[in-house]
Amino acid sequence: MYHAPAFSSTPQWTLPDPNFVKISCDAFYDVSIGRGVVTIIRDEFGCVIGGNTKVFLVPSAAMAEAITVRLGDLTSHR
């Protein structure tokens, strides 16, 4: 009988260093609405201190990812 390993190979999110924030960005695709982007900003305690969600009609998933990174950068300057 096969037993799965006891550890997860999925990367785990870690807290940012003190006095820093961490920006998590991701793009998604929904056939009915197009591509969207989500940005979440967390502080050194893991608390959400900002974020953004937008829907864009873009030609590719790569473009959605690029917009996500840019939106994360713009959100962080608020």
Phi, psi and omega in degrees: 000137180272135174242129179295149177302153182283349181253160178261136177273358178284128178300142179258143178288138178239153179294148173287163176297158178306142180069017176236162172240161177238131180253119177255127182234144176206152176247151176224165179229128176233121184304325185283335183237351181101208182258143180230167180227146179230133177231131178232133178245128180238149179270187184293349178259359181088005180281138176288123180244359179181174179169177184197147173223131180219156174241128179233145170264104182235159187283347184204162176295325179299319178293321178298319178297318179297318178295323179300314179296317179295318179297321177299319179294315180295321179296324183291340183270003179285000000 
